[in-house]
């Protein structure tokens, strides 16, 4: 076990890091996923405006594939948000259970 440079109150001393190893590095897959999502996010407004423009020009047959593509993008984004919310709800539920099962301190004095 490593020792940390803490004050008598348990706080980290000035200049002492609480996590000397730093944040864990991303895996190659996480880096690639973030890069891909960034490209998709940057391209989406252009794709939407281009699809609408082409539909106005009578190329409505292109709307089906464009809308399917956008639906997949939105579904992926909603799944990320949904997973984040699910994790937050789980943590809140665990905290509520912990609070409910922890006995309250006695308020009577002897």
FIMI-872089 format. One record per residue (C-alpha): residue number from 1; y, z, x; chain. Coordinates in steps of 0.02 Angstrom, whole numbers, always signed. Layout:
N
@n = NUM Y = Y Z = Z X = X chain = A
...
END
This chain:
110
@n = 1 Y = +0 Z = +0 X = +0 chain = A
@n = 2 Y = +172 Z = -44 X = +66 chain = A
@n = 3 Y = +313 Z = +80 X = +69 chain = A
@n = 4 Y = +483 Z = +39 X = -2 chain = A
@n = 5 Y = +652 Z = +98 X = +55 chain = A
@n = 6 Y = +709 Z = +203 X = -94 chain = A
@n = 7 Y = +838 Z = +337 X = -116 chain = A
@n = 8 Y = +794 Z = +514 X = -171 chain = A
@n = 9 Y = +829 Z = +459 X = -351 chain = A
@n = 10 Y = +699 Z = +321 X = -338 chain = A
@n = 11 Y = +824 Z = +179 X = -328 chain = A
@n = 12 Y = +815 Z = +47 X = -194 chain = A
@n = 13 Y = +930 Z = +83 X = -49 chain = A
@n = 14 Y = +1077 Z = -35 X = -25 chain = A
@n = 15 Y = +1015 Z = -195 X = +57 chain = A
@n = 16 Y = +832 Z = -156 X = +21 chain = A
@n = 17 Y = +741 Z = -284 X = -84 chain = A
@n = 18 Y = +627 Z = -229 X = -225 chain = A
@n = 19 Y = +516 Z = -380 X = -201 chain = A
@n = 20 Y = +515 Z = -424 X = -15 chain = A
@n = 21 Y = +393 Z = -568 X = -42 chain = A
@n = 22 Y = +514 Z = -647 X = -166 chain = A
@n = 23 Y = +473 Z = -750 X = -318 chain = A
@n = 24 Y = +303 Z = -836 X = -309 chain = A
@n = 25 Y = +313 Z = -1020 X = -262 chain = A
@n = 26 Y = +276 Z = -1148 X = -397 chain = A
@n = 27 Y = +113 Z = -1243 X = -390 chain = A
@n = 28 Y = +116 Z = -1431 X = -366 chain = A
@n = 29 Y = +67 Z = -1452 X = -549 chain = A
@n = 30 Y = +212 Z = -1342 X = -607 chain = A
@n = 31 Y = +333 Z = -1440 X = -498 chain = A
@n = 32 Y = +267 Z = -1606 X = -566 chain = A
@n = 33 Y = +275 Z = -1542 X = -746 chain = A
@n = 34 Y = +455 Z = -1484 X = -726 chain = A
@n = 35 Y = +504 Z = -1650 X = -647 chain = A
@n = 36 Y = +421 Z = -1746 X = -788 chain = A
@n = 37 Y = +503 Z = -1640 X = -923 chain = A
@n = 38 Y = +672 Z = -1663 X = -839 chain = A
@n = 39 Y = +650 Z = -1852 X = -840 chain = A
@n = 40 Y = +597 Z = -1850 X = -1023 chain = A
@n = 41 Y = +744 Z = -1737 X = -1070 chain = A
@n = 42 Y = +866 Z = -1851 X = -981 chain = A
@n = 43 Y = +793 Z = -2011 X = -1056 chain = A
@n = 44 Y = +773 Z = -1950 X = -1236 chain = A
@n = 45 Y = +954 Z = -1975 X = -1294 chain = A
@n = 46 Y = +953 Z = -2152 X = -1224 chain = A
@n = 47 Y = +786 Z = -2191 X = -1305 chain = A
@n = 48 Y = +846 Z = -2128 X = -1473 chain = A
@n = 49 Y = +1009 Z = -2225 X = -1470 chain = A
@n = 50 Y = +919 Z = -2382 X = -1409 chain = A
@n = 51 Y = +788 Z = -2370 X = -1546 chain = A
@n = 52 Y = +922 Z = -2347 X = -1680 chain = A
@n = 53 Y = +1022 Z = -2493 X = -1609 chain = A
@n = 54 Y = +871 Z = -2606 X = -1612 chain = A
@n = 55 Y = +828 Z = -2553 X = -1789 chain = A
@n = 56 Y = +1005 Z = -2600 X = -1844 chain = A
@n = 57 Y = +977 Z = -2769 X = -1762 chain = A
@n = 58 Y = +825 Z = -2801 X = -1871 chain = A
@n = 59 Y = +690 Z = -2745 X = -1751 chain = A
@n = 60 Y = +625 Z = -2610 X = -1868 chain = A
@n = 61 Y = +446 Z = -2638 X = -1810 chain = A
@n = 62 Y = +495 Z = -2546 X = -1650 chain = A
@n = 63 Y = +543 Z = -2390 X = -1747 chain = A
@n = 64 Y = +362 Z = -2338 X = -1775 chain = A
@n = 65 Y = +316 Z = -2324 X = -1590 chain = A
@n = 66 Y = +487 Z = -2251 X = -1547 chain = A
@n = 67 Y = +471 Z = -2117 X = -1681 chain = A
@n = 68 Y = +293 Z = -2078 X = -1627 chain = A
@n = 69 Y = +352 Z = -2056 X = -1448 chain = A
@n = 70 Y = +495 Z = -1943 X = -1502 chain = A
@n = 71 Y = +378 Z = -1842 X = -1613 chain = A
@n = 72 Y = +266 Z = -1808 X = -1463 chain = A
@n = 73 Y = +415 Z = -1755 X = -1359 chain = A
@n = 74 Y = +474 Z = -1636 X = -1495 chain = A
@n = 75 Y = +298 Z = -1569 X = -1521 chain = A
@n = 76 Y = +282 Z = -1530 X = -1335 chain = A
@n = 77 Y = +451 Z = -1443 X = -1335 chain = A
@n = 78 Y = +410 Z = -1345 X = -1492 chain = A
@n = 79 Y = +242 Z = -1291 X = -1420 chain = A
@n = 80 Y = +331 Z = -1220 X = -1268 chain = A
@n = 81 Y = +454 Z = -1126 X = -1378 chain = A
@n = 82 Y = +315 Z = -1070 X = -1495 chain = A
@n = 83 Y = +212 Z = -1003 X = -1349 chain = A
@n = 84 Y = +363 Z = -909 X = -1281 chain = A
@n = 85 Y = +397 Z = -832 X = -1453 chain = A
@n = 86 Y = +213 Z = -788 X = -1474 chain = A
@n = 87 Y = +213 Z = -698 X = -1306 chain = A
@n = 88 Y = +372 Z = -603 X = -1352 chain = A
@n = 89 Y = +296 Z = -553 X = -1519 chain = A
@n = 90 Y = +137 Z = -494 X = -1433 chain = A
@n = 91 Y = +236 Z = -388 X = -1310 chain = A
@n = 92 Y = +338 Z = -313 X = -1451 chain = A
@n = 93 Y = +180 Z = -275 X = -1549 chain = A
@n = 94 Y = +100 Z = -191 X = -1397 chain = A
@n = 95 Y = +257 Z = -87 X = -1372 chain = A
@n = 96 Y = +258 Z = -36 X = -1555 chain = A
@n = 97 Y = +74 Z = +15 X = -1545 chain = A
@n = 98 Y = +107 Z = +113 X = -1387 chain = A
@n = 99 Y = +253 Z = +202 X = -1471 chain = A
@n = 100 Y = +151 Z = +238 X = -1627 chain = A
@n = 101 Y = +5 Z = +313 X = -1529 chain = A
@n = 102 Y = +111 Z = +416 X = -1410 chain = A
@n = 103 Y = +130 Z = +593 X = -1477 chain = A
@n = 104 Y = +309 Z = +644 X = -1511 chain = A
@n = 105 Y = +375 Z = +787 X = -1406 chain = A
@n = 106 Y = +370 Z = +954 X = -1494 chain = A
@n = 107 Y = +538 Z = +1009 X = -1563 chain = A
@n = 108 Y = +490 Z = +1189 X = -1597 chain = A
@n = 109 Y = +531 Z = +1319 X = -1467 chain = A
@n = 110 Y = +428 Z = +1474 X = -1435 chain = A
END
